[in-house]
């Protein structure tokens, strides 16, 4: 396998995994608060279809602003942390 391709694949995979983890956490919080997707959309001042797409799409790619709006609507904070293991980039 081409080394550049392998690095690009690993980088993309890592980013997708991080997005998925954030979305799973937001979905768990939504469920624990017993919020419908429509109510969450209202609280976050987002269109209901945006919420449905984020929580239902196979490969969602929300903007950071959308993720922050969702977190704030559920009294959460998003934060960035240094990686525990440095990737070979």
KOLDREN-218934 format. One line per field, with one value per residue (C-alpha): chain; residue in three letters; y, x, z; residue number from 1. Coordinates in nm, 3 decimals, padded with zeros to 5 digits. Layout:
BEGIN
cadena c(A	...)
residuo c(ALA	...)
north c(Y	...)
east c(X	...)
up c(Z	...)
num c(NUM	...)
! end
This chain:
BEGIN
cadena c(A	A	A	A	A	A	A	A	A	A	A	A	A	A	A	A	A	A	A	A	A	A	A	A	A	A	A	A	A	A	A	A	A	A	A	A	A	A	A	A	A	A	A	A	A	A	A	A	A	A	A	A	A	A	A	A	A	A	A	A	A	A	A	A	A	A	A	A	A	A	A	A	A	A	A	A	A	A	A	A	A	A	A	A	A	A	A	A	A)
residuo c(UNK	UNK	UNK	UNK	UNK	UNK	UNK	UNK	UNK	UNK	UNK	UNK	UNK	UNK	UNK	UNK	UNK	UNK	UNK	UNK	UNK	UNK	UNK	UNK	UNK	UNK	UNK	UNK	UNK	UNK	UNK	UNK	UNK	UNK	UNK	UNK	UNK	UNK	UNK	UNK	UNK	UNK	UNK	UNK	UNK	UNK	UNK	UNK	UNK	UNK	UNK	UNK	UNK	UNK	UNK	UNK	UNK	UNK	UNK	UNK	UNK	UNK	UNK	UNK	UNK	UNK	UNK	UNK	UNK	UNK	UNK	UNK	UNK	UNK	UNK	UNK	UNK	UNK	UNK	UNK	UNK	UNK	UNK	UNK	UNK	UNK	UNK	UNK	UNK)
north c(00.000	00.351	00.526	00.857	00.677	00.483	00.803	00.980	00.683	00.667	01.042	01.030	00.726	00.899	01.210	01.006	00.814	01.140	01.284	00.960	00.965	01.322	01.247	00.933	01.138	01.405	01.140	00.972	01.307	01.381	01.048	01.089	01.427	01.263	01.526	01.464	01.562	01.834	01.978	01.968	02.151	02.418	02.460	02.476	02.710	02.463	02.318	01.976	01.817	01.916	01.725	01.422	01.415	01.437	01.156	00.938	00.974	00.705	00.961	01.290	01.581	01.860	02.192	02.280	02.559	02.305	02.072	02.361	02.469	02.116	02.087	02.421	02.330	02.026	02.208	02.048	02.183	02.061	02.069	01.975	01.776	01.684	01.339	01.068	00.906	01.122	01.007	00.963	01.262)
east c(00.000	00.123	00.255	00.079	-00.250	-00.210	-00.144	-00.442	-00.666	-00.556	-00.604	-00.953	-01.047	-00.933	-01.138	-01.449	-01.410	-01.387	-01.697	-01.886	-01.786	-01.910	-02.238	-02.290	-02.230	-02.476	-02.735	-02.692	-02.744	-03.052	-03.201	-03.113	-03.290	-03.586	-03.575	-03.729	-03.522	-03.776	-03.744	-03.366	-03.382	-03.602	-03.370	-03.061	-03.232	-03.167	-03.394	-03.539	-03.398	-03.046	-03.094	-03.244	-02.955	-02.690	-02.837	-02.953	-02.701	-02.442	-02.163	-02.272	-02.033	-02.176	-02.005	-01.840	-02.095	-02.378	-02.214	-02.163	-02.527	-02.644	-02.416	-02.529	-02.895	-02.835	-02.619	-02.296	-01.957	-01.734	-01.361	-01.046	-00.776	-00.422	-00.397	-00.281	-00.075	00.084	-00.014	00.255	00.159)
up c(00.000	-00.082	00.231	00.147	00.090	00.416	00.611	00.452	00.528	00.893	00.934	00.784	00.993	01.314	01.231	01.154	01.481	01.676	01.508	01.573	01.941	01.984	01.811	02.022	02.338	02.227	02.139	02.478	02.650	02.438	02.538	02.905	02.902	02.724	02.449	02.112	01.811	01.738	02.090	02.069	01.735	01.892	02.191	01.969	01.719	01.437	01.172	01.268	00.953	01.063	01.388	01.212	00.964	01.239	01.446	01.155	00.872	00.822	00.781	00.937	00.904	01.121	01.160	01.488	01.535	01.507	01.760	02.003	01.961	02.038	02.340	02.479	02.427	02.650	02.905	02.789	02.689	02.410	02.467	02.283	02.456	02.361	02.209	02.446	02.171	01.904	01.556	01.294	01.083)
num c(1	2	3	4	5	6	7	8	9	10	11	12	13	14	15	16	17	18	19	20	21	22	23	24	25	26	27	28	29	30	31	32	33	34	35	36	37	38	39	40	41	42	43	44	45	46	47	48	49	50	51	52	53	54	55	56	57	58	59	60	61	62	63	64	65	66	67	68	69	70	71	72	73	74	75	76	77	78	79	80	81	82	83	84	85	86	87	88	89)
! end
